[in-house]
Amino acid sequence: MIEHQTQQLAGLHIASQFFYRLFHQSPDPIWIESLKQESLLQYWPLDLDPADQSLLDQFQQSLETDIKILANDYADLFVGPDKLLAAPWASVYLTEEQINCGQPTQLVKAFYREFGIEIDTGETEPEDHIGLMFAFLAHLTQEALAAAESNDQTIESWITACRAFLENHLLTWAPRFLELVQEHAKTDFYRDGGRLCTITLQQFADFTDAEYKIVRLFR
């Protein structure tokens, strides 16, 4: 049981690191080449249903897309300058004004601080960016893995922290964000990335027993 739990944690940790990079930074040739060399998309660290296995093959093939096309797709979806097709911040979905740095941002920031985390990417940006949220999940899963490796009983407290973060700060709006990614992406790279992220969030929820809370969304 412990071994299986540790394997799942390790897979969720790797996936969290990947989704941080996917959603938070524009693609560049070095990263794309590393994905090819590491075969991450070919040998995904989490189990998939047989019906979803073809998703990885298609995702792997999308790495051959011209980098300029990928970068343009990233900008259209997440950066601008035009209206964002899939805004990556919680406040945009959870506040009627649909603006950045609303109450959801402050609540996420407070949650980070409970665990001694201050977000500093070198840029002024809202802490409720989905990429930063995955970076935080990578931190929590890493701490849980460290506890498991040292037979530290605090592993359950780290899993509980993951559950609370998912329920209160990510599962409320991320499914809608990922719907928009899949709807508006012009490349298989981001379309398949949105689909794989949806599957991974469900696996996170299953692993931690997190619930999808029904909340009002404004986008």
Secondary structure, 3 states (H helix, E strand, C coil): CHHHHHHHHHHHHHHHHHHHHHHHCCCCHHHHHHHHHHCCCCCCCCCCCHHHHHHHHHHHHHHHCCHHHHHHHHHHHHHCCCCCCCCCEHHHHHCCCCCCCCHHHHHHHHHHHHCCCCCCCCCCCCCCEHHHHHHHHHHHHHHHHHHHHCCCCCHHHHHHHHHHHHHHHHCCCHHHHHHHHHHHCCCHHHHHHHHHHHHHHHHHHHHHCCCCCCCCCCC
